[in-house]
Amino acid sequence: MPWITKSTKGYFQYVPPAFITLLLLIGQLSFGVLDSYLYVVVSIVAAVLTEIILSRIYFGKWKSLSSAYISGISVGILIRSVSIWPYIITSVLSIMSKYILKYNGRHLWNPSNFGVSWMLFMAPLDVAGLSIQWGSNFLGLAVIWALGLAIVYRAKRFHVTIAYVISFIILAYVRSLIVGDTFLAEVSPLTGPMYQLFIFFMITDPGTSVSTRKGRIIVVIIVALVEFVLRLNSFIYAPFYALFLVGPVAKYIDLKRSAKKAAVADYNSKPTYSLQT
Amino acid sequence: MSWQKKLAQVIVIIIFVGLLIGTALPSRKKIFQNRDEAKQKELSLEKYGFYLQPDNKGVGIDFKHSSPDLDSKLKNIAPQIASMGASVSIVDFDNDGWSDIYFTDSKTGSMNALYRNMHDGKFENVANEVGLANLNKKGTGASMGAVWADYDNDGYKDLLLYKWGQPELYHNIGGKKFENVTTGSGLPAWVNSNSAIWFDFNNDGLVDLFIGGYFSEKYDLQNLTTTKIMPESFRYANNGGRNYLLENMGSGKFKDVTEQYGLTSTKWTLAAAASDFNGDGYPDLFVANDYNVNELYINKKGENFTEAGSQTGIGNIPKSGMSVSFGDIDNSGLLGVYNTTITENGILIQDNNYWQPQGDAGDSPYPKFVNLGQLAGINNAGWSYGSQFGDLNNDGYMDLYVANGFISAKENTSYWYDYSKVTGGNSSIIEDAKNWPDMKGKSQSGYEQNKIWLNQGNREFEDVSNEVCPLVTYDSRAVAMADLWNTGALDVIVANQNNIPLIYKNDQPDSNHWIEFDLQGTVSNADAIGSKVVLEWDGKKQVQVVTAGLGFASQNEHRLHFGLGKSNKVDNVTIHWPSGKNTVVKNPEIDKLNIIKEK
């Protein structure tokens, strides 16, 4: 069974899927964030099936499905469409990108970041994002942040989330000075669900983040800076696009630099934990 | 690596590239097309059998709407808030058998307009002489809409004017003058309302009132002490205005029975309409809410209402509910509900809904609805407001007109990005208008074209917006349909925000047949509001209801219009009166208005 494939990651491999499920449940029970459970189920099933098929085709073996589960659930939450096919296609594209868009055997894009960004940018007649569709009260927000921070701390990615959040807040202040809107308006998106998924799952993804702590901090600061520029140009889905642009370049450089030091890492043996979406 | 494995991987790559291209292509299609107007008309008449010709000047209508004034504290988003108030209602106020038109204006000191039909193709504004013009005086609020009904059963239709202010009741004195009878009538002191309808919820023969609250009634939007007036959420806001159910006690008195009847919701109501959905003879109430789910109040035999939005299926997904209109799109004898919302490509896809009741509700006390909007192809319109069904080409199937466009300011600008900054954020940020980015003259879903969907007779509609009328991109709000010139063709009247209305004359030289009914209650309320008319002809069965307020800030003409196609005979028409009586007329005369009195 793919779910119980032997892994050196221990119980922690189940924490991120559990957390994103919890996040979904809090969102759904507090605010009814989903238009339909069906869309999330379909997204997850599409991601998991694609993972099963491609892992057999590419590696001839079963892979743990927790990352496909996270990708599917992310897609189900992050995109909005009145048709069911965009959920399926986004999930499929997300997982396929992991197998096809590789360098030295490692994928370059965070899977759901790839799928979601592609669909938001290229298929605007059929797909929209989550940006304005989750009401929020402080209690729900506090629970999600507390849990999220605890998990990224346990996953040794606390520095990534914090570096990004600090960068975002500073740059939000700079933007407020440039565009003349209030600081609260500029920092407001950070309190929404789109960012909660982004900062706890996407930017912390070990599979597509660089190998050193310092490098990861620099990369998320660059992501925040690119997002800053995109925001000044009125891109609503700026964080996704920024990560889509910066993440693969950073990963490519990182892989190239470390190519001489080590053989290409085996897909499943590294990293020792996964928040991959 | 085996060749089979290699082949499989190549196939995977081909599929991947195919999906990338395939997902991108549908969004690259061109949306707008413009054509030579004369040729367009010729083609439209040939292909669709009708053409909607805007002709304000020709018919003598020079009204122009102006948006309401607001407190200067809302300056940063004034266009966003002052984006409503253009309304239209059709009434034969002088009982001369010709439909007249009432438009509301909203700016302080501006004049509402009542256009009397002069029977010669022209209209004359008589609002001033009958006392219905100067109704936006300082301190009284801004007009948002008007609905007409004969509340005292004296044979003349009276006016309820709803405002961001005190609702006002005007008694029609013999079709010549209107008297303000608000004082002592029991109407609330202040409602920031964008919707009201007349309906007789207890079938006692006296029409009652529903008034929907949008902004909380705590605020006078022209004199604010706070900027925390905005919705607390974009999907779950419950901090809107309260609604009012006002029972007509006779003698011009209304009693607030809102709490007693269970209509205590404080969602941001934008529209309401009433019809009997469960067949118990009492009108149920469909309420469209912005920033939250819609509500369906099932009438428990006139004694109270039960909200059953979730059980019936219409109230599960929060959207921006903007209007409610009724139409039997497949001549099944089932009246469906069209509910407009907001769609902006790539940013917000809500899609308009067409809720069709299912014949068999099983053991449930509530009717079940399914959304056929997407299947019918009437889902994606834009930033929609009003909508109306009507058989525009008299082919026997109800077509659909949808008003679109939010704010058309500077061209090629968009406030959507700025909007998204606060709308994705925490409630404490959203609800305070001062946190909202300055609009700086930007448009938001502006310059949108209204949609005209032609019913194909197979539960599908064809988008003929570019074919059957000239391209116009005003910020449209209210839509009404009426046979303005008694020609047997439905004309379309559209009220546009901060702009002139559009009077579309329906040019229809074709020989399709039609029939109209004007119902007069005797035991039921005089206007027969709530009556259901079922027309059977040529194997078809279409249902329509008499309403007094339908769509968004609009009211259609009182008479009901049915297209018959080429059929030259109606088998029978059945009228279900609110009193419980039924009238069946065999082979009513076609191509004429049939006036039917309740017996």
Contacts between the chains, C-beta under 8 A, distances in Angstrom:
chain1	res1	chain2	res2	distance
A	31	B	233	7.7
A	31	B	235	6.8
A	31	B	236	5.7
A	32	B	235	7.5
A	32	B	236	7.3
A	32	B	318	6.9
A	35	B	317	5.0
A	36	B	317	7.4
A	54	B	12	6.7
A	57	B	5	6.9
A	57	B	8	4.7
A	57	B	9	6.3
A	57	B	12	6.3
A	58	B	9	6.8
A	60	B	5	7.7
A	80	B	348	7.7
A	80	B	349	5.7
A	81	B	349	6.1
A	82	B	349	5.9
A	82	B	350	7.9
A	82	B	351	4.5
A	82	B	374	6.0
A	82	B	379	6.6
A	83	B	374	7.4
A	86	B	23	7.8
A	89	B	19	6.0
A	89	B	23	5.8
A	92	B	19	6.7
A	93	B	16	7.3
A	93	B	19	5.7
A	93	B	20	7.0
A	93	B	23	7.5
A	96	B	12	6.8
A	96	B	15	7.5
A	96	B	16	4.7
A	96	B	19	7.5
A	97	B	16	7.6
A	99	B	12	7.0
A	100	B	12	6.9
A	100	B	13	5.8
A	100	B	16	5.3
A	118	B	20	6.7
A	118	B	23	7.1
A	119	B	23	6.2
A	120	B	346	6.7
A	122	B	20	7.6
A	122	B	23	6.1
A	122	B	24	3.8
A	122	B	27	6.6
A	123	B	23	4.7
A	123	B	24	6.2
A	123	B	26	6.9
A	123	B	27	4.9
A	124	B	27	5.2
A	124	B	345	4.6
A	124	B	346	2.6
A	124	B	347	7.7
A	125	B	26	5.9
A	125	B	27	4.1
A	125	B	29	7.7
A	125	B	345	5.2
A	125	B	346	7.5
A	126	B	23	7.6
A	126	B	26	6.4
A	126	B	27	6.6
A	126	B	349	7.7
A	127	B	346	7.3
A	127	B	349	7.3
A	128	B	344	7.8
A	128	B	345	7.9
A	128	B	346	6.0
A	128	B	347	5.5
A	128	B	348	5.3
A	128	B	349	4.5
A	129	B	347	7.6
A	130	B	424	7.7
A	131	B	347	7.3
A	131	B	420	4.6
A	131	B	423	7.1
A	131	B	424	4.7
A	132	B	234	4.9
A	132	B	348	6.4
A	132	B	419	7.4
A	132	B	420	5.7
A	132	B	423	3.7
A	132	B	424	5.4
A	133	B	234	6.7
A	133	B	235	5.6
A	133	B	348	7.9
A	134	B	235	6.9
A	134	B	424	7.2
A	135	B	232	7.1
A	135	B	233	2.8
A	135	B	234	6.6
A	135	B	235	5.2
A	135	B	236	4.0
A	135	B	237	7.3
A	135	B	427	6.3
A	136	B	233	7.3
A	136	B	425	7.3
A	136	B	426	4.9
A	136	B	427	6.1
A	137	B	426	7.7
A	137	B	427	6.1
A	138	B	426	6.9
A	138	B	428	7.6
A	141	B	426	6.5
A	179	B	437	7.4
A	180	B	438	6.6
A	181	B	418	7.1
A	181	B	421	7.4
A	181	B	437	4.1
A	181	B	438	6.7
A	182	B	434	7.0
A	182	B	435	5.5
A	182	B	437	7.9
A	184	B	429	5.4
A	184	B	435	4.9
A	185	B	418	7.8
A	185	B	421	5.2
A	185	B	422	5.5
A	185	B	429	7.3
A	185	B	435	5.1
A	185	B	436	6.8
A	185	B	437	5.3
A	186	B	421	6.7
A	188	B	421	5.4
A	188	B	422	5.2
A	188	B	424	6.9
A	188	B	425	3.1
A	188	B	426	7.0
A	188	B	429	4.7
A	188	B	430	7.9
A	188	B	435	7.1
A	189	B	420	7.6
A	189	B	421	5.9
A	189	B	424	5.1
A	189	B	425	6.2
A	190	B	425	7.8
A	191	B	424	7.8
A	191	B	425	4.7
A	191	B	426	4.0
A	191	B	429	6.9
A	192	B	424	3.5
A	192	B	425	5.5
A	192	B	426	7.7
A	193	B	424	7.7
A	194	B	424	6.1
A	195	B	424	8.0
A	231	B	417	7.9
A	234	B	414	7.0
A	234	B	416	7.9
A	234	B	417	3.6
A	234	B	418	7.7
A	235	B	417	7.1
A	236	B	347	6.1
A	236	B	416	6.8
A	236	B	417	5.4
A	236	B	420	4.7
